[in-house]
Amino acid sequence: MKLYYYRAPQGNFGDDLNGWLWEELAPGRWSDEDDGELFCGIGTIIGNDMPQAKRIRVFSSGIGYRPVPADFDSGRWKVTALRGPLTAQVVGRPERAVADGALLLSTLPRLKPLAEEERHGTIFIPHYEAMDEGPWERACGLAGVELVDPRQCAHRVIERIRTARLVIADSMHAAIIADTMRVPWVPVASSRRINSFKWLDWTLSLDLPYEPVALPSISLRAYYEGQVQRCIGQDFRLPRPDRDSAMAHYRRMMRREGNGLWQSVRPKVKHHLRALPGRLPAQRAARGAMARWDKRRTERMATVLHRLVGAPAFLSGDAIFAQRVEQLSYALDGIAGGREG
């Protein structure tokens, strides 16, 4: 089978772990050659923009950005497991709702969860696209927490999560892997790109609530980018996320995605809005004012992050976590052994 997953140009550890996890769990089953079968693992990758293949095996993937493929009910799709109940509801396969495949990291002996006395420090992992939008290093330094760049090697990020006492998670897979390593985590949302639907999809799979702390914009650039996201209809963050509001929001977004005219216009609008700040005359006084504004925003971010060190944290129950790992392991064994799921 050929692995299919999202590859961010700048790197993103949550997606990148697909590149080695499956080979460790089921050696020899994977190929870079196109053999007509795709294996869709970890990530929000189900959608009508997926590559063509004679057969597509879905294992713990989620939906959240694109409409369901038109032929999803055909024999071309083999759905073994889905990330959570929201994805399962959207695609009409409620019996396949399990959890995110990253939970299987816990079955690797070298990633055995550590005792609390062996762990140290609070770490913060932003969404990978937020890293270039502000001085996160400075904000974390002021807050007394450690910044972990989600764009670096997945092995390094996972190991640091495993050795932390607390994870402040803007990146969804920071929370998923923290939970997998049995490290308490606090969910935050730094921008409108944080997708409440996919977060809820996963948390519901483990009977957890999703109660993120909304972070302030760390810079004027980040604030402006949020307004661009809103203008082009890619505001994925809900103020008070719950199952019903997430489903309603997803349906609204998919109706917009189905508008051919908007789909052709949106990239141009996005390009021009993002380019606009660079076209405006930047007077010295204006640059100074923006620098002061950014400094205040960074300090405010540091205050919020520092406060979160003592905030109530989340961790799934041992019983349901073990049940989901067992379900995923059984399903993957079936694929590796040629048994249909």
Secondary structure as UniProt FT lines:
FT   STRAND          2..4
FT   TURN            9..10
FT   HELIX           13..16
FT   HELIX           18..25
FT   TURN            27..28
FT   STRAND          37..40
FT   TURN            48..49
FT   STRAND          55..62
FT   TURN            70..73
FT   TURN            75..76
FT   STRAND          77..82
FT   HELIX           85..91
FT   HELIX           94..96
FT   HELIX           101..107
FT   HELIX           109..111
FT   HELIX           116..118
FT   STRAND          122..125
FT   HELIX           128..130
FT   TURN            131..132
FT   HELIX           136..143
FT   STRAND          146..147
FT   TURN            150..151
FT   HELIX           154..162
FT   STRAND          166..169
FT   HELIX           172..180
FT   TURN            181..182
FT   STRAND          185..189
FT   TURN            192..193
FT   HELIX           196..205
FT   TURN            206..207
FT   STRAND          213..214
FT   HELIX           220..231
FT   TURN            232..233
FT   HELIX           243..257
FT   HELIX           260..279
FT   HELIX           284..308
FT   TURN            309..310
FT   HELIX           318..336
FT   TURN            337..338
//
